[in-house]
Amino acid sequence: MKNTAFTKYHIEAGAKMAPFAGYNMPIEFTGINEEHATVRKGVGVFDVSHMGEIWVKGPKSEAFLQKVTTNNVAALYDGKVQYSCFPNGKGGIVDDLLVYRINATTYLLVVNASNIEKDWEFLCRHAESEGLEIGRELYNASDEIAQLAIQGPLAMKVVQKLCNEPVEDMEYYTFKKVDIAGIKDAILSITGYTGAGGCEIYVANEDADQLWKAVFEAGAEYGICPIGLGARDTLRLEMGFCLYGNDIDDTTSPIEAGLGWITKFVEGKNFIDRDVLEQQKKEGVSKKLVGFEMIDRGIPRHGYSLTNEAGEIIGHVTSGTQSPSLKKGIGMGYVQTPYSQIGTEIFVEIRGRKLKAQIVKPPFYKG
């Protein structure tokens, strides 16, 4: 099991640690509900160094990414980030990811921790056919980079104290290379997985200690706290953000998952599975990923059955929790398409009981 460059700080803080995606990660520090509220109302820090980072470089990089991702890479400009996914050649999803355009011949892909090896193999397989040199034009830097996500409405006030250029008003899904706390050329991006505002900071592992100490010193006046993966999950679910392995995987298509907005059928973009996904968009799909809120009291969990009023199984829960902000059960799941309309009443089977819920449009938490 791997440690991140920040693991020692989590252990010192008394975090509840557990294996996650091959890493020793903090699940919670003071409690999920308390940490969740800290991010919604103030500022918290997540260690997300377990995420994968893969460089794509050279004159063929854009054409390569146009083939292996569903979104339109040609729409990017320097300093812009794009949410996308890798199609697996069978209508499913290898992984979802972020694409950072550094310049016209340099891109950074940020992928899920649990899929680094799978994604790397996928990219290498297609790199060979597209003429990219593995190790030079396609490079896996996942073990070399540390990443902190500073999240919450006060996050950018903290980070601004560490930068000598304006960063507080950066647009959503953009990034800059900046000097942070004396660390040169750190990548500061505004994407987020919590819906609470904030940023991510990427530095080399050797600069991790300097970054951690500077962030917590700058954030002391704002009550900054370390936050575990437990609250990260409840925060992302309140926003209706997909989690790979739960809400999307190799068996779900981006069209079924409501990710048609990152599946671009633009002229000249002949990406993997384009024909299959274009047909799904035109003809429709038999199941759809939906959000739902509990009407009856109960907490939906991954794998629970979803039924209609007659008790017939119409789908299953992919993610579910008791929302710390809303104080009610919320979830996401796949249902047969006729049951996917907003306002439709469905039922969740919880311990042999059929509890009523209603289809709603995420985000669940409106802020």
C-alpha positions in Angstrom: 0.0 0.0 0.0 1.4 3.4 -1.0 1.6 6.6 1.1 1.1 10.0 -0.4 3.5 12.9 0.4 1.0 14.1 3.0 0.2 10.8 4.8 2.3 11.6 7.9 0.2 14.7 8.5 -3.0 12.7 8.4 -1.6 10.2 10.9 -0.4 13.0 13.2 -3.8 14.6 13.1 -5.4 11.3 14.3 -7.3 10.5 11.0 -9.1 7.3 10.6 -7.0 5.7 7.8 -8.0 3.0 5.4 -6.8 1.5 2.1 -8.3 3.3 -1.0 -7.2 2.6 -4.6 -3.9 1.2 -3.3 -3.1 4.1 -1.0 -3.3 4.7 2.7 -5.9 7.5 2.8 -7.7 9.5 5.5 -11.4 8.6 5.6 -12.3 11.1 8.4 -10.7 13.3 11.0 -13.3 14.7 13.3 -16.4 13.1 11.7 -18.0 13.2 8.2 -20.9 15.5 9.1 -18.6 18.0 10.8 -16.1 17.9 8.0 -18.8 18.2 5.4 -20.1 21.4 7.1 -16.6 22.9 7.3 -16.3 22.7 3.5 -19.8 24.0 2.8 -19.4 27.0 5.1 -15.7 27.6 5.4 -12.6 25.9 4.0 -11.2 22.4 4.1 -8.2 20.6 2.6 -8.3 17.2 0.8 -5.2 15.2 0.0 -5.9 14.0 -3.5 -2.4 13.0 -4.4 -3.6 9.5 -5.1 -5.1 10.8 -8.4 -3.3 10.0 -11.6 -1.5 12.4 -13.8 -0.5 11.6 -17.4 1.3 13.9 -19.8 0.5 13.9 -23.6 3.0 15.9 -25.6 4.1 16.5 -29.2 2.6 17.5 -32.5 0.2 14.6 -32.6 -1.2 15.1 -29.1 -4.5 16.9 -30.0 -5.3 14.3 -32.7 -4.6 11.5 -30.3 -6.8 13.0 -27.6 -9.6 13.6 -30.1 -9.6 9.8 -30.7 -9.4 8.5 -27.2 -11.7 11.0 -25.4 -15.4 11.9 -26.0 -15.2 15.7 -25.5 -14.0 18.1 -28.2 -10.3 18.7 -27.3 -10.1 21.2 -30.2 -12.4 23.6 -28.2 -9.7 23.9 -25.5 -7.3 26.9 -25.3 -4.2 27.4 -23.2 -5.2 27.4 -19.5 -8.6 25.7 -20.0 -9.7 22.4 -18.4 -12.2 20.0 -19.9 -14.2 17.2 -18.3 -14.3 14.1 -20.5 -14.2 10.3 -20.6 -12.3 7.5 -22.3 -14.7 5.2 -24.3 -13.8 1.5 -24.0 -14.7 0.3 -27.5 -17.8 -1.5 -26.3 -20.0 1.5 -25.5 -18.8 1.7 -21.9 -16.4 4.0 -20.0 -12.8 3.2 -19.2 -12.6 6.2 -16.9 -13.7 9.9 -16.5 -11.0 12.5 -16.5 -9.9 16.1 -16.7 -7.9 17.3 -19.7 -5.7 20.4 -19.1 -4.3 22.2 -22.2 -0.9 23.6 -21.3 -0.3 24.6 -24.9 -1.1 23.3 -28.4 1.4 20.4 -28.0 1.2 19.7 -24.2 -1.7 18.3 -22.3 -2.1 17.0 -18.7 -4.7 14.2 -18.1 -5.9 13.8 -14.5 -7.5 10.4 -14.0 -9.0 8.4 -11.1 -6.7 6.8 -8.6 -8.3 3.3 -9.0 -7.9 3.4 -12.7 -4.3 4.7 -13.2 -3.0 1.3 -14.4 -6.0 0.6 -16.6 -6.0 4.0 -18.1 -2.3 3.9 -18.8 -2.6 0.5 -20.6 -5.6 1.9 -22.6 -3.6 5.0 -23.7 -0.4 3.0 -24.5 -2.4 0.7 -26.7 -3.8 3.5 -28.8 -0.6 5.6 -28.6 1.2 2.9 -30.5 -1.3 3.0 -33.4 -1.3 6.8 -33.4 2.5 7.1 -33.5 3.2 8.6 -30.0 6.4 7.6 -28.3 5.6 6.0 -24.9 7.8 7.4 -22.2 8.4 10.7 -24.0 5.2 11.9 -25.7 3.0 9.8 -23.4 4.3 9.9 -19.8 2.8 8.6 -16.6 3.8 11.1 -13.8 1.3 9.8 -11.2 4.0 8.9 -8.6 5.8 12.2 -9.0 3.0 14.7 -8.2 1.3 15.7 -5.0 -2.1 17.4 -5.1 -4.2 19.2 -2.6 -7.8 20.3 -3.1 -8.6 23.4 -1.0 -12.4 23.6 -1.0 -15.1 25.9 0.4 -16.3 29.5 0.1 -13.2 30.8 1.9 -10.7 28.6 0.0 -9.5 31.2 -2.5 -9.0 33.8 0.3 -6.5 31.4 1.8 -4.8 30.6 -1.5 -4.6 34.2 -2.5 -2.4 34.9 0.5 0.2 32.4 -1.0 0.2 33.9 -4.5 1.7 37.2 -5.7 -0.8 37.4 -8.7 -4.6 37.6 -8.6 -6.2 34.2 -8.4 -9.5 34.8 -6.5 -11.5 35.6 -9.7 -10.3 32.8 -11.9 -13.0 31.2 -14.0 -14.4 27.8 -13.4 -12.5 25.1 -15.3 -9.4 27.2 -15.9 -5.9 26.9 -14.5 -2.7 28.9 -14.2 0.9 28.0 -13.6 1.8 30.2 -10.6 4.3 30.5 -7.8 2.6 29.4 -4.6 4.2 29.7 -1.2 7.6 30.1 -2.9 7.0 27.0 -5.0 7.6 27.8 -8.7 5.3 26.7 -11.5 2.7 25.0 -9.4 -0.5 24.3 -11.3 -3.5 26.0 -9.7 -6.9 24.9 -11.2 -10.5 25.7 -10.5 -12.5 22.5 -11.0 -13.6 21.0 -7.7 -15.6 17.9 -6.8 -17.6 19.5 -3.9 -19.7 22.3 -5.4 -18.4 24.6 -2.6 -15.8 26.6 -4.6 -12.1 26.4 -4.3 -9.1 25.0 -6.2 -6.6 22.2 -6.7 -2.9 22.7 -6.4 -0.4 20.4 -8.1 3.3 20.3 -7.1 6.2 17.9 -7.2 6.4 15.5 -4.3 9.5 17.2 -3.0 7.5 20.5 -2.6 4.7 18.8 -0.7 5.8 19.6 2.8 6.3 23.3 2.0 2.8 23.5 0.4 1.0 21.7 3.3 2.6 24.0 6.0 2.0 27.1 4.0 -1.7 26.3 3.3 -2.5 25.5 6.9 -0.6 28.6 8.2 -2.4 30.8 5.7 -5.8 29.2 6.5 -5.5 29.3 10.3 -7.5 32.6 10.6 -10.3 31.0 8.6 -10.5 27.8 10.7 -9.0 25.6 7.9 -9.2 21.8 8.6 -8.0 18.6 6.9 -11.0 16.7 5.4 -11.2 13.0 4.6 -12.6 11.0 1.7 -15.9 10.3 3.6 -17.0 13.9 3.4 -15.6 14.2 -0.1 -18.1 11.5 -1.1 -21.1 13.2 0.6 -20.2 16.6 -0.8 -19.9 15.2 -4.4 -23.1 13.3 -4.1 -25.0 16.4 -3.0 -23.9 17.9 -6.3 -24.9 14.9 -8.3 -21.3 14.3 -9.5 -20.5 10.8 -10.8 -18.1 8.5 -9.1 -16.3 6.0 -11.3 -17.0 2.4 -10.1 -20.4 3.4 -8.7 -22.3 5.6 -11.1 -20.3 5.0 -14.3 -18.1 2.1 -15.3 -17.2 -0.2 -18.2 -20.8 -1.3 -18.6 -22.4 2.2 -18.7 -22.4 4.5 -21.6 -21.9 8.3 -21.3 -25.4 8.7 -22.9 -27.0 6.5 -20.3 -25.1 8.3 -17.6 -26.4 11.8 -18.7 -22.9 12.7 -20.0 -24.1 13.5 -23.5 -22.8 17.0 -22.8 -19.2 15.7 -22.8 -19.8 13.5 -25.9 -19.3 15.7 -28.9 -20.1 14.5 -32.4 -18.3 17.3 -34.1 -17.1 17.0 -37.7 -13.7 15.3 -38.0 -13.7 13.9 -34.5 -13.8 10.2 -35.1 -13.4 9.0 -31.5 -13.7 5.4 -30.2 -17.4 4.3 -30.1 -18.6 7.4 -31.9 -21.0 5.3 -34.1 -22.4 3.4 -31.1 -22.9 6.6 -28.9 -24.3 8.6 -31.8 -26.9 5.9 -32.4 -27.8 5.9 -28.7 -28.2 9.7 -28.7 -30.5 9.4 -31.8 -32.5 6.4 -30.9 -32.5 6.6 -27.1 -31.4 4.2 -24.4 -33.2 1.7 -22.2 -31.9 2.9 -18.9 -30.8 6.3 -17.5 -28.9 7.6 -14.5 -31.2 9.7 -12.3 -31.1 11.5 -9.0 -33.7 10.9 -6.4 -34.7 12.2 -2.9 -36.3 10.0 -0.3 -39.9 10.9 0.6 -40.1 8.2 3.3 -37.4 8.2 5.9 -34.5 5.9 4.9 -31.0 5.9 3.6 -30.4 4.5 0.1 -27.1 2.6 -0.4 -25.1 1.3 -3.3 -26.7 -1.8 -4.7 -30.2 -1.4 -3.3 -33.0 -2.3 -5.7 -35.3 0.4 -7.1 -38.9 -0.6 -7.9 -42.2 0.7 -9.2 -45.3 0.9 -7.0 -46.1 -2.7 -8.0 -42.8 -3.9 -6.6 -41.3 -4.7 -10.0 -37.5 -4.0 -10.0 -36.8 -1.1 -12.4 -33.2 -0.4 -11.5 -30.6 -0.1 -8.7 -29.0 2.5 -6.5 -25.4 3.4 -7.6 -24.7 6.0 -4.9 -26.7 7.0 -1.8 -26.3 8.7 1.6 -28.0 10.7 4.2 -27.4 14.3 3.0 -25.6 16.2 5.8 -26.9 19.5 4.4 -30.5 18.5 3.6 -31.0 16.0 6.4 -32.7 13.5 4.1 -31.7 10.5 2.1 -30.5 11.2 -1.5 -29.2 8.9 -4.2 -28.4 8.3 -7.8 -29.2 5.2 -9.7 -30.1 3.7 -13.1 -33.8 3.2 -13.9 -35.6 2.0 -16.9 -36.1 5.0 -19.1 -39.9 5.3 -18.7 -39.3 5.9 -15.0 -36.6 8.6 -15.5 -38.8 11.7 -15.7 -38.5 14.4 -13.0 -41.2 14.0 -10.4 -41.7 10.3 -11.0 -42.3 8.4 -7.8 -40.2 5.3 -7.3 -39.4 3.0 -4.3 -36.1 1.9 -2.7 -36.0 -1.5 -1.1 -34.3 -1.0 2.3 -34.1 -4.1 4.6 -37.2 -5.6 3.1 -39.2 -2.4 3.2 -40.4 -0.5 0.1 -39.7 3.2 0.8 -41.0 6.0 -1.4 -38.7 8.4 -3.3 -39.0 10.9 -6.1 -36.9 11.5 -9.2 -35.3 15.0 -9.0 -32.8 16.9 -11.1 -29.3 17.2 -9.4 -27.7 19.1 -7.8 -29.6 18.1 -4.6 -27.9 20.9 -2.6 -28.6 24.3 -4.2 -26.4 26.3 -1.9 
